[in-house]
Each structure stands twice: as structure tokens, then as C-alpha cells.
Amino acid sequence: MKKRSSSHPPVPALRRLGFWLTAAALLASAFPIPPVPSANASLPAVPEPAPQSSPVVIAAFQHIAAPPTLRANQTILDHPMLNGNPNVLLFVTADYGTIGPYHEKPVGVWYDGIRWTIFNQDGSPMTPNVRFNVLAVKPGDHAYMHVAHLDNISGSMTSLDHPFLNGNPKARLLVTPNWIGTYNPHVIGVRYEEQMGRWMIFNQDYQPMPEGAAFNVLIWDAIFDVTAPKVPYNWFPIDHPTAIHYPEILVFVTQYWTGVENNNEV
């Protein structure tokens, strides 16, 4: 029987963080999640990604951080496809649902030797009963882990180097921090640098990107972008046929910079 790691990820000193809105989202209609809505030919067509553009999805589900799952700044996941399986890439997004609660902390994922966990990057206690949408993907051509190091860090950014991303401003990607030893307690986003022809992961508050910070990256044609209008709320509707017609779906979000920073966790 495998033993759980002898220590949790070291808890860093608390830092003051801010929180904003979204810019890029992936909807779960691209992979099977029960209940599967019946086909309706009158609905607007949602383009399916080409086979060569499809990652291998292992699981997609919603996790509730109920009190029994809580451990300091973490909530422990329990899923048969994830338990005892460190060789998956997880992508997570907090889901307010209809009753909350809010979760306003930058999060990451960590494998503790037995189970995957979602944790608060700033070391603060995990919010009880918060919901997280969880997507588990097999590593491959369209899903990999990126590690920030001196050769790819520039200030608050780390540049991605991948054949499906380089020179491709139309690429669409999801990103979730993956703890392998270094915290990055900042709200992150992605942006495309035209002069370099590279996609970047960056800290929205422009704090330096720490060496050793790791990120799971998913490249998928099924990801689409939406733009937040000027509204006096902390939310806006996702205007996409899948989101409109299928309320049961799971939504995954990565902020996509197009000229406006948003230093709030989505």
C-alpha cells in the first residue's frame, strides 16, 4: 500500500490577492458527462474538434469540498480514474452553481502520493463546500506540463514552447497550476506575444514568475473565447449555444489577455 507523502506542500506566507472576471472558456459538451442531453436538430450546431485535435479525456466531474475532504489549504479528490494515478493532467475551475459559496483564491492541483488534491496557492484554508469542475486528461500531443525556468521566464511571464502553439495566435488553451515544489500565489492568464510568436502564461498582478512553477496546459480546438462586457456585476452570461441549451455542462475557464488585466480569480 502506498503511503501518503510525509508532508503537505509547504504553506507559504499569506499574501493579499485580488480577484476579477473571465475571458476564455471551454464547455464540457465536447466530452461525455451524464446526464447527456438528447440530440436536438433545431439547436445551433456546435463544431466538433477534428480527431487530430482531440485530447484523451479520462474523466470530467464536479467535486464538492465537503468537510470530510478538507485538509488545511486542500480538498482531496476521490475518483476511481484518479486515485493512485499520478499520470494524469488535471484542469479545474471553481463553480458557484446557484447557491455558492464563492471561492476567490488562486488554486492549483497536487498529487500527494495517493490522491489528487486542489489547494489554495496562498496557504489559506480551503473554502468548505465550494464546488470545483474537474477535467482529467491523458498527457499527449495536446496536453502537457510546462515548467517555468530561467530560459523561459521574462518578468511576470513564462513562454510556452509547443509545436501546436508556436506561431499560432488562433490556438486555444486551458491552464491549471500543478504543484511540483513551487507555489505561484497569483491569478494567472494566457496571452499571445506577436513579436515572439509564443504563447505566455503570466501573473495578472505583474509579480515575478517564480522559477519552478509548473502548469498543466491543454490545447484543444473545442475551446472558445468570450469577452466580458462592461457590466456592474461580478459575472456575465456566456453567450454560446452549448452554454445556453445545456445547463448541465461543466465549464472550465482560463483568462485570456486581449488588452485588459483581470487580477481576480474566476
Backbone bond lengths (Angstrom), bond angles and torsions (degrees), N, CA, C in turn:
res aa  C-N    CA-C-N  psi(-1)  N-CA   C-N-CA  omega(-1)  CA-C   N-CA-C  phi
1 M - - - 1.459 - - 1.524 109.71 -
2 K 1.315 115.85 130.84 1.451 119.31 -179.18 1.519 109.94 -72.52
3 K 1.310 115.17 144.30 1.448 120.12 177.29 1.520 109.57 -97.97
4 R 1.326 114.24 143.66 1.447 119.92 175.89 1.523 109.50 -66.41
5 S 1.319 116.83 148.24 1.458 120.24 179.62 1.517 109.76 -51.56
6 S 1.332 116.40 142.07 1.451 121.41 -174.40 1.519 112.84 -66.67
7 S 1.315 117.72 -20.95 1.456 119.71 179.47 1.513 110.55 -139.50
8 H 1.316 115.76 150.48 1.449 121.57 174.97 1.522 108.30 -73.34
9 P 1.337 117.76 167.25 1.457 117.21 170.92 1.519 108.32 -56.01
10 P 1.319 118.60 135.65 1.465 119.65 -179.13 1.514 110.97 -56.08
11 V 1.321 117.40 133.86 1.453 121.87 -177.25 1.519 109.20 -84.13
12 P 1.341 117.87 118.21 1.461 119.86 -178.57 1.521 110.94 -77.24
13 A 1.316 115.58 168.43 1.460 119.73 174.82 1.522 109.69 -63.22
14 L 1.335 116.74 143.97 1.464 120.82 -179.33 1.515 109.79 -65.47
15 R 1.343 115.14 141.69 1.449 120.46 176.72 1.524 108.17 -129.40
16 R 1.308 115.01 148.63 1.452 119.14 178.70 1.519 108.91 -77.04
17 L 1.332 115.23 129.93 1.463 120.39 -178.02 1.521 109.47 -126.64
18 G 1.325 116.74 155.88 1.455 121.16 174.55 1.518 110.06 -111.37
19 F 1.330 116.96 177.42 1.461 119.93 -174.44 1.536 111.20 -146.79
20 W 1.374 117.44 138.63 1.479 120.63 179.69 1.521 115.00 -134.63
21 L 1.366 117.26 -149.63 1.469 122.60 -175.87 1.518 114.41 -108.34
22 T 1.339 116.74 -162.80 1.459 121.81 -170.35 1.514 113.52 -108.29
23 A 1.340 116.21 174.60 1.451 120.45 173.35 1.506 112.28 -150.94
24 A 1.321 120.46 -29.75 1.459 120.65 -179.37 1.515 108.95 -133.96
25 A 1.328 117.13 139.43 1.461 118.83 -175.75 1.513 111.28 -143.99
26 L 1.311 115.53 148.52 1.463 123.08 172.14 1.506 107.59 -115.96
27 L 1.316 117.86 132.97 1.453 120.69 178.55 1.510 109.86 -104.84
28 A 1.324 116.09 148.08 1.455 121.84 -170.05 1.519 113.92 -77.81
29 S 1.306 119.07 4.76 1.457 119.98 176.70 1.522 111.38 -64.68
30 A 1.314 116.53 -14.69 1.463 120.43 -178.91 1.518 112.69 -77.60
31 F 1.328 119.14 -8.73 1.450 121.45 178.37 1.525 109.04 -144.93
32 P 1.341 117.73 153.65 1.460 120.57 -172.02 1.515 113.23 -72.16
33 I 1.324 115.52 122.39 1.456 122.51 175.03 1.525 107.27 -134.05
34 P 1.310 119.36 118.79 1.456 119.52 179.02 1.524 110.43 -70.64
35 P 1.352 119.40 147.07 1.455 124.22 -3.67 1.519 111.65 -78.42
36 V 1.320 116.60 138.95 1.461 121.76 -179.65 1.518 108.47 -87.84
37 P 1.336 119.14 119.04 1.457 120.16 -179.14 1.514 110.78 -66.20
38 S 1.324 115.98 147.62 1.464 120.37 179.17 1.515 110.02 -67.94
39 A 1.321 115.21 152.02 1.460 120.30 -179.86 1.516 110.13 -65.39
40 N 1.313 116.08 146.04 1.459 121.21 179.06 1.516 107.28 -142.14
41 A 1.324 115.96 107.56 1.455 120.73 -172.94 1.518 112.24 -65.34
42 S 1.351 117.67 -19.84 1.454 119.80 -177.21 1.526 112.73 -81.33
43 L 1.338 116.68 -11.30 1.459 119.62 179.94 1.522 110.58 -73.29
44 P 1.313 117.59 149.42 1.475 119.38 175.27 1.519 110.18 -58.79
45 A 1.313 115.48 139.04 1.466 120.21 -177.32 1.516 110.28 -68.53
46 V 1.325 116.47 135.66 1.458 122.44 174.18 1.517 107.41 -107.02
47 P 1.336 119.00 111.60 1.468 120.52 -175.71 1.522 111.64 -58.21
48 E 1.325 115.81 134.53 1.457 121.12 175.06 1.531 108.86 -88.36
49 P 1.321 118.01 142.41 1.462 119.06 177.22 1.516 110.76 -66.04
50 A 1.322 115.88 149.07 1.456 120.17 176.34 1.519 109.47 -63.29
51 P 1.345 118.41 150.80 1.467 120.21 -177.57 1.512 113.48 -52.66
52 Q 1.344 117.23 -39.24 1.449 118.82 -178.23 1.518 111.81 -72.20
53 S 1.330 117.63 -9.50 1.449 121.19 -179.44 1.519 112.26 -104.91
54 S 1.315 117.86 12.73 1.450 121.03 -175.09 1.518 112.05 -106.17
55 P 1.318 117.66 122.05 1.460 120.24 172.95 1.524 109.84 -73.28
56 V 1.324 116.43 166.54 1.464 121.45 178.18 1.526 107.60 -92.88
57 V 1.336 116.26 108.27 1.459 121.67 -179.81 1.523 108.88 -85.92
58 I 1.337 115.61 125.40 1.459 121.60 -179.62 1.513 111.11 -91.56
59 A 1.322 117.38 -39.47 1.464 121.51 -179.04 1.514 109.18 -160.82
60 A 1.324 116.02 151.70 1.460 123.03 172.77 1.514 106.86 -145.38
61 F 1.327 116.90 122.29 1.458 120.08 -174.04 1.518 109.55 -158.49
62 Q 1.316 115.43 169.51 1.458 120.52 175.22 1.521 109.90 -107.57
63 H 1.326 115.52 130.91 1.460 122.57 179.20 1.524 108.97 -108.62
64 I 1.331 116.80 135.23 1.456 122.18 175.17 1.523 108.37 -108.26
65 A 1.308 116.32 127.22 1.465 121.29 -178.50 1.530 109.74 -79.94
66 A 1.321 115.33 64.56 1.460 121.12 178.25 1.528 109.32 -66.67
67 P 1.347 117.54 154.58 1.473 120.00 -176.68 1.524 115.11 -48.98
68 P 1.351 121.20 -39.58 1.473 118.80 179.85 1.529 114.39 -64.08
69 T 1.342 116.70 -19.20 1.467 119.75 -179.03 1.522 112.46 -91.14
70 L 1.332 118.10 -6.13 1.453 121.07 -172.29 1.522 111.76 -84.46
71 R 1.328 115.52 141.57 1.457 122.68 176.41 1.525 106.98 -150.04
72 A 1.347 114.20 97.66 1.465 120.48 -178.41 1.534 110.24 55.61
73 N 1.336 117.86 -116.39 1.459 120.93 -177.57 1.527 112.57 -90.99
74 Q 1.343 117.49 16.16 1.464 121.30 -173.48 1.534 112.31 -124.89
75 T 1.326 115.36 159.63 1.449 122.88 164.27 1.523 107.00 -127.29
76 I 1.325 116.46 132.20 1.462 122.39 -172.10 1.527 109.55 -92.21
77 L 1.328 116.41 127.56 1.462 122.01 178.97 1.520 110.20 -83.14
78 D 1.332 116.13 148.22 1.458 122.06 178.12 1.514 108.01 -136.91
79 H 1.332 115.86 100.49 1.470 121.13 -179.32 1.520 107.75 -146.51
80 P 1.335 118.28 134.59 1.467 120.38 -174.91 1.522 114.41 -60.41
81 M 1.328 117.56 -26.28 1.459 119.77 179.35 1.521 112.57 -84.33
82 L 1.335 117.04 -9.92 1.457 121.09 -177.95 1.517 113.09 -111.14
83 N 1.335 117.39 -33.01 1.461 120.64 -176.62 1.523 111.18 -59.47
84 G 1.317 117.01 127.68 1.459 121.51 -179.17 1.507 114.15 70.00
85 N 1.330 117.66 15.43 1.461 121.81 -176.07 1.532 110.18 -124.55
86 P 1.329 117.50 90.72 1.472 119.32 179.35 1.523 113.13 -76.85
87 N 1.330 117.51 -10.49 1.466 120.91 -171.72 1.518 112.27 -94.58
88 V 1.331 116.59 48.63 1.454 121.91 173.46 1.521 107.71 -131.34
89 L 1.309 115.71 160.58 1.456 122.02 175.24 1.526 107.80 -112.47
90 L 1.322 116.67 124.90 1.454 121.68 -177.97 1.528 110.99 -104.68
91 F 1.342 114.19 144.43 1.456 122.42 174.93 1.523 106.69 -130.49
92 V 1.320 116.55 127.47 1.457 119.85 -172.92 1.526 110.69 -131.76
93 T 1.343 114.94 148.23 1.459 123.12 175.69 1.522 108.09 -143.43
94 A 1.330 117.52 131.60 1.458 120.77 175.53 1.528 109.47 -66.13
95 D 1.325 116.25 141.94 1.467 122.54 -176.79 1.526 108.35 -125.58
96 Y 1.317 117.13 111.57 1.462 121.46 179.84 1.525 111.78 -66.80
97 G 1.348 115.99 -30.13 1.458 119.70 -176.66 1.518 110.68 66.03
98 T 1.336 117.30 -133.25 1.458 121.29 179.25 1.528 112.79 -112.91
99 I 1.338 116.31 -15.66 1.465 118.61 -175.65 1.525 113.07 -127.61
100 G 1.318 117.88 0.45 1.455 119.98 179.34 1.520 111.93 79.22
101 P 1.324 116.75 -163.11 1.466 128.23 8.82 1.518 112.72 -84.91
102 Y 1.325 115.56 170.06 1.454 120.42 172.28 1.526 110.19 -72.09
103 H 1.345 114.46 152.01 1.458 119.70 168.83 1.515 106.90 -133.32
104 E 1.329 117.21 114.46 1.460 121.69 -169.03 1.516 113.62 -111.67
105 K 1.314 117.68 15.97 1.456 121.35 -177.88 1.532 110.91 -103.39
106 P 1.330 117.89 141.47 1.468 119.20 170.84 1.531 109.43 -62.43
107 V 1.320 115.93 134.21 1.461 120.13 -176.52 1.518 110.69 -119.00
108 G 1.316 115.06 170.14 1.456 123.21 173.11 1.514 108.16 -148.62
109 V 1.323 116.32 178.78 1.458 121.08 175.94 1.524 108.60 -119.84
110 W 1.345 115.32 152.61 1.465 121.36 -177.81 1.512 109.16 -151.14
111 Y 1.350 116.68 135.71 1.461 122.03 175.28 1.524 107.97 -96.84
112 D 1.353 116.69 120.23 1.461 120.12 -172.50 1.523 114.17 -92.91
113 G 1.312 117.12 9.23 1.460 122.00 -178.63 1.504 112.67 107.44
114 I 1.343 117.12 -20.21 1.466 122.37 177.07 1.526 111.01 -131.85
115 R 1.332 115.54 -45.90 1.460 121.08 -175.19 1.526 110.63 -127.76
116 W 1.324 114.27 154.66 1.454 120.61 170.04 1.520 108.97 -82.66
117 T 1.316 115.88 146.26 1.458 121.50 178.13 1.524 109.46 -131.18
118 I 1.332 114.93 156.23 1.466 122.79 168.24 1.524 105.81 -109.69
119 F 1.318 117.98 132.89 1.459 120.27 -174.47 1.524 111.26 -135.56
120 N 1.315 114.62 155.64 1.463 121.57 173.95 1.524 109.63 -81.31
121 Q 1.317 116.07 126.15 1.459 121.09 -176.34 1.532 112.77 -64.80
122 D 1.336 118.23 -26.95 1.455 119.63 -176.57 1.528 112.78 -90.75
123 G 1.330 117.49 4.10 1.450 121.08 176.31 1.509 114.89 83.51
124 S 1.333 119.13 -1.19 1.461 121.65 -179.83 1.527 110.05 -73.94
125 P 1.352 117.68 156.87 1.466 120.34 -178.67 1.527 112.18 -58.54
126 M 1.323 115.61 142.60 1.460 120.77 176.41 1.530 110.02 -65.39
127 T 1.323 116.25 138.88 1.457 121.68 179.11 1.524 110.28 -67.59
128 P 1.325 118.81 121.87 1.471 119.87 179.10 1.530 111.41 -63.45
129 N 1.326 115.00 137.86 1.465 124.16 172.98 1.531 114.51 68.38
130 V 1.337 117.34 11.13 1.452 118.15 173.65 1.524 108.94 -69.16
131 R 1.321 116.88 148.27 1.461 122.22 -179.87 1.522 109.69 -101.53
132 F 1.314 115.26 140.47 1.460 121.39 174.22 1.522 109.50 -127.63
133 N 1.319 116.51 130.19 1.461 120.62 168.18 1.526 107.55 -81.02
134 V 1.328 115.71 133.02 1.467 121.44 -174.19 1.522 109.57 -125.07
135 L 1.307 116.19 127.15 1.460 123.21 176.55 1.520 108.48 -119.54
136 A 1.323 117.56 122.63 1.472 122.75 179.06 1.517 108.77 -109.62
137 V 1.322 116.07 127.12 1.462 122.04 -174.19 1.522 109.29 -128.81
138 K 1.319 116.16 143.03 1.458 121.44 176.04 1.526 109.86 -75.84
139 P 1.335 118.46 133.55 1.470 119.56 176.20 1.525 110.61 -58.55
140 G 1.309 115.84 142.78 1.465 120.13 -179.12 1.509 110.28 -179.87
141 D 1.344 115.61 -156.97 1.460 120.23 -176.49 1.521 112.69 -60.36
142 H 1.336 117.21 -29.77 1.460 120.60 -173.94 1.516 113.48 -111.28
143 A 1.309 117.68 6.35 1.465 120.78 179.40 1.524 108.56 -147.78
144 Y 1.323 116.47 125.91 1.460 120.13 -176.92 1.519 109.33 -156.20
145 M 1.329 116.58 170.62 1.455 121.93 176.07 1.528 109.41 -105.36
146 H 1.314 115.20 129.26 1.460 122.32 177.33 1.519 108.86 -105.19
147 V 1.335 116.79 136.32 1.459 121.60 178.49 1.531 108.52 -118.05
148 A 1.325 115.87 128.48 1.460 120.82 177.52 1.526 109.87 -76.19
149 H 1.323 116.20 126.87 1.464 120.45 175.53 1.526 108.39 -140.42
150 L 1.327 116.37 175.54 1.463 120.38 -170.98 1.523 112.68 -57.40
151 D 1.332 117.59 -31.89 1.457 120.55 -177.37 1.524 113.19 -73.48
152 N 1.342 118.11 -18.86 1.470 118.89 -177.98 1.523 113.64 -121.55
153 I 1.333 117.70 6.50 1.463 121.68 178.64 1.515 110.11 -96.34
154 S 1.328 115.32 134.96 1.461 122.10 172.55 1.523 107.23 -138.25
155 G 1.324 116.61 100.60 1.454 120.15 -179.18 1.520 112.16 62.79
156 S 1.337 116.16 -118.22 1.464 121.65 -178.32 1.527 112.42 -88.25
157 M 1.339 117.48 3.24 1.459 120.85 -172.52 1.529 111.96 -118.32
158 T 1.329 114.75 155.97 1.461 122.21 167.85 1.509 107.50 -130.60
159 S 1.328 116.90 131.05 1.468 120.94 -174.61 1.520 110.67 -89.57
160 L 1.325 115.45 138.68 1.452 122.77 177.99 1.521 109.80 -89.26
161 D 1.317 116.20 143.68 1.461 121.95 179.06 1.519 107.68 -128.65
162 H 1.337 116.01 99.36 1.457 121.51 -177.21 1.528 108.22 -150.11
163 P 1.335 118.11 137.11 1.467 119.79 -175.53 1.524 114.12 -60.96
164 F 1.339 118.58 -26.01 1.460 120.34 178.56 1.527 112.57 -83.83
165 L 1.344 116.44 -9.08 1.460 120.95 -178.83 1.522 113.08 -109.87
166 N 1.330 116.99 -36.93 1.458 120.76 -175.15 1.527 111.10 -60.65
167 G 1.332 115.88 125.91 1.458 120.39 179.68 1.511 114.32 69.66
168 N 1.326 117.71 16.71 1.467 121.25 -175.39 1.531 110.58 -125.41
169 P 1.325 117.64 84.60 1.469 119.73 -179.08 1.530 113.16 -68.12
170 K 1.321 117.62 -14.99 1.461 120.58 179.80 1.523 112.97 -88.81
171 A 1.334 117.07 -0.37 1.463 119.56 177.24 1.523 109.56 -62.68
172 R 1.324 116.25 152.70 1.458 122.05 177.26 1.522 108.01 -127.03
173 L 1.330 116.53 134.62 1.454 119.59 -173.55 1.522 111.58 -144.74
174 L 1.330 114.26 152.03 1.454 123.36 170.24 1.519 108.11 -111.69
175 V 1.332 116.24 148.23 1.465 121.11 -179.06 1.525 109.47 -138.22
176 T 1.338 116.65 135.81 1.463 122.61 172.25 1.525 108.38 -136.85
177 P 1.338 118.14 130.88 1.472 119.87 176.67 1.529 111.54 -61.79
178 N 1.337 115.82 141.03 1.472 123.00 179.80 1.526 107.32 -126.86
179 W 1.341 116.80 113.82 1.465 120.20 -173.71 1.521 111.08 -75.91
180 I 1.349 116.23 118.41 1.464 121.44 172.95 1.527 110.15 -124.57
181 G 1.334 115.28 16.26 1.448 119.22 177.15 1.507 115.36 140.73
182 T 1.359 117.76 -13.12 1.463 120.66 -176.80 1.521 110.38 -131.16
183 Y 1.325 115.81 128.03 1.455 121.09 174.39 1.524 110.98 -81.21
184 N 1.331 115.95 151.32 1.465 122.58 168.11 1.527 106.54 -136.63
185 P 1.348 117.68 83.03 1.467 120.58 -173.24 1.522 113.38 -79.10
186 H 1.317 116.29 57.39 1.461 121.82 -177.99 1.520 109.38 -137.42
187 V 1.328 115.93 150.27 1.455 121.18 172.61 1.525 108.43 -68.62
188 I 1.312 117.10 130.82 1.467 120.67 -176.03 1.524 111.15 -111.12
189 G 1.315 115.22 165.85 1.453 122.94 173.24 1.511 108.85 -153.72
190 V 1.327 116.36 178.84 1.459 121.29 175.39 1.522 108.69 -123.55
191 R 1.312 115.68 152.69 1.463 121.55 178.08 1.517 108.59 -152.33
192 Y 1.329 115.43 156.62 1.464 120.50 178.29 1.511 108.85 -108.70
193 E 1.344 116.15 125.71 1.459 122.17 178.93 1.531 108.79 -97.51
194 E 1.331 115.64 107.93 1.462 121.26 -175.53 1.522 112.57 -59.62
195 Q 1.330 117.75 -44.44 1.463 120.71 -175.43 1.524 111.63 -64.11
196 M 1.319 116.54 -35.01 1.460 120.65 -179.78 1.521 112.24 -88.86
197 G 1.338 116.37 -21.15 1.455 119.99 -174.41 1.518 112.10 67.13
198 R 1.344 116.55 31.97 1.464 121.26 -176.90 1.529 110.99 -131.62
199 W 1.323 114.06 148.35 1.452 121.18 168.93 1.517 109.19 -84.15
200 M 1.329 115.68 146.31 1.456 122.94 -178.65 1.529 110.29 -125.43
201 I 1.325 115.83 145.70 1.457 121.87 162.92 1.518 105.57 -101.43
202 F 1.325 117.61 132.49 1.464 119.28 -175.62 1.520 111.10 -138.82
203 N 1.330 115.05 156.28 1.456 122.05 173.88 1.522 108.95 -84.89
204 Q 1.329 115.90 125.09 1.461 120.69 -174.98 1.523 112.71 -63.75
205 D 1.340 117.62 -25.03 1.465 120.08 -179.92 1.528 112.31 -91.97
206 Y 1.334 116.67 6.63 1.466 123.68 177.27 1.524 113.60 64.96
207 Q 1.324 117.15 19.27 1.459 120.17 172.23 1.528 108.83 -74.06
208 P 1.334 117.88 151.51 1.471 120.23 -175.93 1.534 112.22 -57.82
209 M 1.301 115.40 139.98 1.463 120.95 173.89 1.526 108.31 -73.51
210 P 1.342 118.77 123.39 1.467 119.55 -177.09 1.527 111.98 -76.99
211 E 1.321 115.43 139.36 1.457 120.13 175.14 1.530 108.91 -64.43
212 G 1.313 116.42 133.85 1.453 121.73 179.74 1.515 114.36 96.78
213 A 1.335 117.55 -9.93 1.464 119.38 175.43 1.523 109.00 -64.20
214 A 1.340 116.67 135.41 1.467 121.08 -176.66 1.526 109.75 -119.33
215 F 1.323 114.87 149.47 1.460 121.11 -176.10 1.531 109.66 -140.55
216 N 1.322 116.58 133.76 1.457 120.95 169.44 1.520 108.26 -80.41
217 V 1.321 116.74 134.12 1.460 122.12 -176.88 1.523 109.20 -125.05
218 L 1.327 116.35 128.01 1.458 122.82 177.82 1.516 108.81 -119.09
219 I 1.330 116.77 124.74 1.467 123.14 179.01 1.525 107.15 -110.30
220 W 1.343 116.35 121.10 1.467 118.26 -173.09 1.527 109.60 -154.46
221 D 1.324 115.99 132.00 1.458 120.38 179.19 1.522 112.23 -67.50
222 A 1.336 118.18 -18.43 1.467 121.01 -179.87 1.521 112.25 -75.09
223 I 1.316 117.91 -12.28 1.460 120.83 177.59 1.526 108.84 -74.91
224 F 1.334 116.31 137.02 1.460 119.94 177.48 1.523 108.67 -128.67
225 D 1.340 116.29 162.23 1.454 119.17 -179.41 1.526 110.47 -111.70
226 V 1.319 114.83 146.08 1.456 122.53 174.33 1.521 107.41 -129.50
227 T 1.321 116.00 153.35 1.456 120.81 -177.27 1.517 109.89 -115.39
228 A 1.328 116.53 131.86 1.452 121.21 179.14 1.531 109.81 -71.57
229 P 1.327 117.85 123.02 1.469 119.62 175.19 1.524 110.06 -75.28
230 K 1.315 115.99 172.42 1.456 120.43 176.15 1.523 108.43 -79.66
231 V 1.325 115.93 100.33 1.456 121.07 -179.16 1.531 109.06 -129.80
232 P 1.341 117.09 151.73 1.479 119.96 -178.39 1.519 112.56 -86.33
233 Y 1.348 117.35 29.91 1.451 120.45 -178.81 1.528 109.48 -123.63
234 N 1.330 115.47 176.64 1.464 120.40 174.30 1.518 110.56 -99.69
235 W 1.341 117.00 20.00 1.464 121.62 -179.85 1.519 109.09 -149.95
236 F 1.327 116.38 163.91 1.459 122.05 171.78 1.520 108.53 -153.86
237 P 1.337 118.62 153.74 1.467 120.62 -178.11 1.521 111.57 -73.61
238 I 1.332 115.67 144.49 1.464 121.60 174.38 1.518 107.24 -87.70
239 D 1.317 116.27 108.17 1.471 121.90 -175.52 1.521 109.43 -88.23
240 H 1.309 115.15 83.83 1.460 121.54 179.10 1.525 107.39 -148.33
241 P 1.348 118.72 140.35 1.478 119.93 -175.09 1.519 114.03 -55.34
242 T 1.335 117.68 -35.88 1.458 119.16 179.92 1.520 110.72 -65.69
243 A 1.328 117.02 -43.66 1.458 120.48 -179.22 1.520 111.71 -68.06
244 I 1.314 117.05 -33.67 1.459 121.15 -176.89 1.524 111.23 -73.20
245 H 1.338 117.09 -43.20 1.461 120.96 -170.67 1.519 114.58 -95.22
246 Y 1.328 117.74 -14.35 1.464 119.69 -176.93 1.524 110.04 -127.83
247 P 1.334 117.96 83.91 1.469 119.47 -177.65 1.522 113.69 -68.46
248 E 1.351 118.35 -12.20 1.465 120.65 -178.01 1.523 113.27 -79.92
249 I 1.320 117.47 -10.56 1.454 120.08 -172.93 1.523 112.32 -68.12
250 L 1.322 115.24 162.15 1.453 122.54 173.21 1.524 108.67 -99.84
251 V 1.301 116.27 138.94 1.464 121.92 -177.98 1.526 109.25 -111.72
252 F 1.329 115.78 134.91 1.464 121.88 177.27 1.524 108.04 -124.01
253 V 1.318 115.78 135.52 1.460 120.68 -170.07 1.521 111.92 -130.69
254 T 1.334 115.62 136.71 1.466 122.83 165.32 1.518 107.12 -131.03
255 Q 1.304 117.25 132.47 1.462 120.02 -179.75 1.528 110.50 -70.89
256 Y 1.326 114.74 136.96 1.467 122.67 -174.81 1.526 107.83 -121.87
257 W 1.339 115.92 113.23 1.457 120.93 -175.69 1.510 111.50 -76.24
258 T 1.353 115.94 124.56 1.462 121.68 174.09 1.511 110.42 -127.16
259 G 1.334 116.81 20.58 1.457 120.33 177.33 1.514 114.01 130.39
260 V 1.334 117.66 -10.68 1.462 121.36 -178.76 1.531 108.75 -127.40
261 E 1.337 116.73 127.08 1.458 119.85 175.78 1.527 109.83 -80.80
262 N 1.325 115.93 152.10 1.463 121.84 177.32 1.519 107.80 -140.44
263 N 1.313 116.73 92.53 1.449 120.91 -175.49 1.531 112.12 -86.40
264 N 1.324 116.04 43.65 1.456 122.74 174.55 1.516 109.42 -126.49
265 E 1.317 116.35 135.98 1.458 120.44 177.46 1.523 109.34 -68.37
266 V 1.317 116.50 139.40 1.453 121.69 -178.95 1.523 109.27 -90.67
